[in-house]
Amino acid sequence: MSDGSLSQEEIDALLNGADASALGGAPAGAAAGGNSDAALQGFLGEAAGSVSSGLSGMLGGTVTLGAPQVSTTNQDGLVGQLPEQVVAVKADFSAGVPGEHLFILDEDTAKAIAALMNKEENIELDDMAMSVLGEVMNQMTSSIITAFSNKTGNNQVAAVPPQATHVPKAVVALPAGNFTQAEYSIDLGDGKQHAIREIYATPVSQAIATALSPQAAPAAGGAGGAKPAGNAGFAPAQGGMGSGGYGFGGPVNVQSVQYPNLTAGMSSQEAGNIGLILDVPMEVTVELGRTKKQIKEILSFGEGTIIELDKLAGEAVDILVNHKPIAKGEVVVIDENFGVRITDIVSPIERVQDN
């Protein structure tokens, strides 16, 4: 290697994921991981603005997501940085680049987001809060996927509906071995510092970095067709120094393998197995109207008292599922029982504004 070029044997060793220490240098995975981290950090930093806009629209306030710091770590390294109790939101990629993907939030950040979404204070991290956090992280995932689609023109990636859990840090299901962590600072407008950690399994972050590279042409490995580590997508070079900074000193006959495209589609909500939750009971309530009274007025209530509500005669009633408005309807009578006929489905934006 005295002339600065790699021999064919050294190139083959790198493409097969061999330990570069045998070549007198650092481990191959370390350099590749650094390239992947840099590419992912640049992309996520560019996407932070659009992600902030999506979160602001959903939460009904100004939310600012900072450009993340991206690094390679492992379970021991990450767990040591976390508080004892966390909220983990699993949102694996199911198509395009299938693999593990999740978010980790500390309790204060999780409560602040859920409180902002529900427009209430002193919120508890119960099942309803977990549902809210899943929706918020789904919005964040969708915004990132959309930004990727806009940048690359690909449209195949999708993620499963997020599942949020409030658990001790030791039981969070993290990817095996090394993985990529993107740590964001997030301003929720409450004057406090908050953080969100986004975790990508190594194959996912490497595939994203490869797809973002303008010269991406990942090479097939040796026996078994092993994929090269990281963003070291060695395109067949015709001598000299390639755009990735790898000098081969002459033509190299390396066959490329095509990875699936990464893109965003709003199909992430449709990708999960809805059959798993079809038998979960939920409370459906029909609300005729509301009003506010002082305590002295409530204490004066008695038989025959008429309470005026905020609904006009003939106006549609609200239909709520687990206390969340989902539709409007009109009251009907069925076999001497009251019922309600659905006349309008509430849009997601209206649902947020009504809370």
C-alpha positions in Angstrom: 0.0 0.0 0.0 3.1 2.3 -0.2 1.7 3.9 -3.4 -1.6 4.8 -1.7 -3.7 2.2 -3.8 -5.4 -0.9 -2.6 -4.5 -4.3 -4.0 -7.2 -6.6 -5.4 -6.7 -8.8 -2.3 -7.3 -5.9 0.1 -10.4 -4.8 -1.9 -11.8 -8.3 -1.7 -11.1 -8.4 2.1 -13.0 -5.1 2.6 -16.0 -6.2 0.4 -16.2 -9.4 2.5 -16.4 -7.4 5.7 -13.0 -8.7 6.8 -11.2 -7.1 9.8 -9.0 -4.4 8.3 -6.6 -4.8 11.2 -5.2 -7.7 9.2 -4.4 -5.1 6.6 -2.6 -2.9 9.1 -5.4 -0.5 9.7 -8.6 0.1 11.8 -11.5 -2.4 11.7 -13.5 -2.1 8.4 -16.8 -1.7 10.3 -15.5 1.3 12.2 -14.8 3.3 9.0 -17.9 2.2 7.3 -20.0 3.0 10.4 -18.5 6.5 10.5 -19.5 7.1 6.8 -23.1 5.8 7.5 -23.4 8.0 10.6 -22.2 11.1 8.7 -24.6 10.5 5.9 -27.6 9.9 8.2 -26.8 12.9 10.4 -26.7 15.2 7.3 -30.0 13.9 6.0 -31.8 14.0 9.4 -30.5 17.5 10.0 -32.0 18.6 6.6 -35.3 16.9 7.5 -35.6 18.4 11.0 -37.4 21.5 9.6 -40.2 19.4 7.9 -40.4 17.1 10.9 -40.9 20.2 13.2 -43.7 21.5 11.0 -45.5 18.1 11.1 -45.2 17.9 14.9 -46.3 21.5 15.3 -49.4 20.9 13.2 -50.3 17.8 15.1 -49.6 19.1 18.6 -51.2 22.5 18.0 -48.2 24.5 19.1 -44.7 25.6 17.9 -42.4 22.6 18.1 -38.8 22.9 17.1 -36.7 19.7 16.5 -32.9 20.3 16.5 -30.5 18.7 14.1 -29.5 15.4 15.7 -26.2 14.0 16.8 -25.7 10.6 15.2 -23.4 8.0 16.5 -22.8 4.2 16.6 -23.4 2.6 20.0 -24.6 -0.7 21.6 -26.9 -1.8 24.3 -24.4 -1.3 27.2 -23.4 2.2 25.9 -27.0 3.4 25.5 -28.6 1.9 28.6 -25.9 3.7 30.7 -27.2 7.1 29.4 -30.9 6.5 30.1 -33.0 7.1 33.2 -34.4 4.1 35.0 -37.9 4.4 33.5 -38.4 5.3 29.8 -41.0 5.3 27.1 -40.0 3.1 24.1 -42.0 3.5 20.9 -41.3 0.6 18.5 -41.8 1.6 14.8 -40.0 -1.0 12.8 -39.6 -0.6 9.0 -41.7 -3.2 7.3 -40.9 -2.6 3.6 -38.2 -1.0 1.6 -35.5 -1.6 4.2 -37.2 -3.8 6.7 -35.5 -3.7 10.1 -35.6 -2.5 13.7 -36.4 1.2 14.4 -37.6 2.8 17.6 -37.8 6.0 19.7 -36.8 6.3 23.3 -38.1 9.2 25.5 -37.5 10.0 29.2 -40.6 10.3 31.3 -40.6 14.1 31.4 -40.5 14.4 27.7 -43.2 11.8 27.2 -45.5 13.6 29.6 -44.9 17.0 28.1 -45.7 15.7 24.6 -48.8 13.8 25.7 -50.0 16.8 27.8 -49.5 19.1 24.7 -51.5 16.7 22.5 -54.3 16.2 25.0 -54.4 19.9 26.1 -54.2 18.9 29.8 -51.7 19.2 32.7 -50.4 16.6 35.2 -50.9 13.8 32.7 -50.1 10.2 33.7 -48.3 7.8 31.4 -51.4 5.5 31.1 -52.7 3.6 28.1 -54.2 6.7 26.6 -50.9 8.6 26.9 -49.2 5.6 25.2 -51.6 5.8 22.4 -51.0 9.5 22.0 -47.2 9.1 22.0 -47.6 6.3 19.4 -49.5 8.8 17.1 -46.9 11.5 17.6 -43.9 9.2 16.8 -45.8 7.9 13.8 -46.1 11.5 12.6 -42.3 11.9 13.1 -41.6 8.7 11.3 -43.8 9.6 8.4 -42.2 13.1 8.1 -38.7 11.5 7.9 -39.9 9.0 5.3 -41.5 11.7 3.3 -38.3 13.8 3.4 -36.3 10.7 2.2 -38.8 10.2 -0.7 -38.4 13.9 -1.7 -34.7 13.6 -1.6 -34.2 10.3 -3.5 -37.4 9.9 -5.5 -37.9 6.4 -4.0 -41.3 5.4 -2.7 -41.2 1.9 -1.3 -40.4 2.2 2.4 -43.1 1.8 5.1 -43.2 1.4 8.8 -45.5 -0.6 11.1 -47.9 1.4 13.4 -45.9 2.4 16.4 -46.4 0.7 19.7 -45.5 2.7 22.9 -44.6 1.1 26.2 -43.6 2.6 29.6 -40.9 0.3 30.9 -37.6 0.0 32.8 -34.7 0.8 30.6 -33.3 -2.7 31.0 -36.2 -4.3 29.2 -36.3 -2.0 26.1 -36.0 -4.2 23.0 -32.8 -2.8 21.4 -31.2 -4.1 18.2 -28.5 -6.7 18.8 -24.8 -5.7 18.5 -24.0 -2.2 17.3 -26.7 0.1 16.1 -27.1 3.8 15.2 -28.5 6.4 17.6 -29.8 9.8 16.5 -30.2 12.1 19.5 -32.5 15.1 19.0 -33.1 18.1 21.2 -36.8 19.2 21.0 -38.3 22.5 22.1 -42.0 22.1 23.1 -42.5 25.7 24.1 -42.5 25.0 27.8 -39.1 26.4 28.5 -37.6 23.1 29.3 -34.9 21.0 27.6 -36.2 17.8 26.1 -34.6 15.0 24.1 -35.7 12.2 21.8 -33.5 9.3 20.8 -34.1 7.5 17.5 -32.6 4.1 17.1 -31.8 2.4 13.7 -30.6 -1.2 13.4 -27.2 -1.1 11.6 -28.5 -2.7 8.3 -31.2 0.0 8.1 -28.9 2.9 8.7 -26.3 1.6 6.3 -28.9 1.0 3.6 -30.2 4.5 4.1 -26.7 6.0 3.8 -26.1 3.9 0.7 -29.3 5.1 -0.9 -28.5 8.7 -0.1 -25.0 8.5 -1.8 -25.0 9.8 -5.4 -22.5 7.2 -6.3 -24.2 4.3 -4.4 -23.5 1.0 -6.0 -23.1 -1.6 -3.2 -21.0 -4.5 -4.1 -21.8 -8.2 -3.6 -19.6 -10.0 -1.1 -17.7 -13.2 -1.6 -19.2 -16.6 -0.9 -22.8 -16.3 0.3 -23.3 -12.9 -1.2 -22.5 -11.0 2.0 -23.3 -7.2 1.9 -20.5 -4.8 2.6 -20.6 -3.0 5.9 -21.6 0.7 6.2 -21.6 3.2 3.4 -18.6 1.7 1.6 -20.5 1.2 -1.6 -17.6 0.5 -3.9 -18.7 1.4 -7.4 -16.7 -0.2 -10.3 -14.0 2.4 -10.7 -12.1 3.0 -13.9 -8.9 3.9 -12.1 -8.0 6.9 -10.0 -9.9 8.3 -7.0 -13.6 7.8 -6.9 -16.1 10.2 -5.5 -16.1 8.3 -2.2 -12.4 8.8 -1.8 -11.3 5.2 -2.4 -8.3 5.0 -4.8 -8.0 1.8 -6.7 -5.1 2.7 -9.0 -6.7 0.9 -11.9 -9.9 -0.8 -13.2 -11.6 -3.0 -10.6 -14.1 -5.6 -11.6 -16.7 -5.5 -8.9 -20.2 -6.5 -9.5 -22.9 -4.4 -7.8 -26.0 -5.5 -6.0 -29.2 -3.4 -6.0 -30.8 -2.7 -2.6 -34.5 -2.1 -2.3 -35.5 1.6 -2.6 -36.3 3.6 0.5 -39.3 5.9 0.3 -42.1 7.3 2.2 -45.7 6.5 1.8 -48.4 7.2 4.1 -49.1 3.4 4.2 -47.3 3.0 7.5 -50.7 2.9 9.3 -51.8 0.1 7.0 -48.7 -2.0 7.3 -49.4 -3.6 10.7 -51.5 -6.6 11.5 -54.8 -5.0 12.7 -56.1 -8.4 13.5 -54.1 -8.5 16.7 -56.3 -5.8 18.3 -59.7 -6.5 16.8 -61.0 -8.0 20.1 -59.8 -5.1 22.3 -62.9 -3.5 23.9 -63.3 0.3 23.7 -65.9 2.6 25.3 -68.2 4.4 22.8 -70.0 7.4 24.2 -72.6 9.7 22.6 -72.4 13.2 24.0 -75.5 15.4 23.7 -73.8 18.6 24.9 -71.8 20.3 27.6 -72.0 23.3 29.9 -70.0 24.8 32.7 -71.6 25.7 36.1 -70.2 27.1 39.4 -70.2 24.9 42.4 -73.0 27.0 44.0 -75.2 26.4 40.9 -74.5 22.6 41.0 -75.4 22.4 44.7 -78.8 24.0 43.9 -79.7 21.2 41.4 -82.8 19.3 42.3 -85.5 17.2 40.7 -87.0 19.1 37.8 -84.0 21.4 37.3 -83.4 22.1 33.6 -79.7 22.4 32.5 -79.1 24.3 29.2 -76.4 22.7 27.0 -74.2 24.2 24.4 -75.9 22.3 21.5 -78.8 23.7 19.5 -81.9 21.7 18.9 -81.4 19.4 15.9 -77.6 19.8 15.9 -75.4 16.7 15.5 -74.3 14.9 18.6 -70.7 13.9 19.3 -69.6 10.3 19.1 -66.5 9.5 21.3 -64.3 6.4 21.6 -62.4 6.3 24.8 -63.3 10.0 25.3 -61.8 11.0 22.0 -64.2 12.5 19.3 -64.2 10.4 16.2 -67.6 11.2 14.5 -70.9 13.2 14.6 -74.4 11.8 14.3 -78.1 12.2 14.8 -80.2 10.5 17.5 -82.6 7.8 16.4 -85.0 5.4 18.2 -84.6 1.7 17.6 -87.1 -0.6 19.2 -87.7 1.8 22.1 -84.0 2.3 22.6 -82.0 5.3 21.7 -79.4 5.0 19.0 -77.2 7.3 16.9 -76.8 7.4 13.1 -73.3 8.5 12.0 -73.5 11.4 9.7 -69.8 12.6 9.6 -66.4 11.2 10.5 -64.1 13.7 12.3 -60.8 14.3 10.5 -57.5 13.8 12.4 -56.8 17.5 12.4 -60.3 18.2 13.9 -59.6 15.6 16.5 -56.5 17.3 17.6 -58.2 20.8 17.7 -61.1 19.4 19.7 -58.8 18.2 22.5 
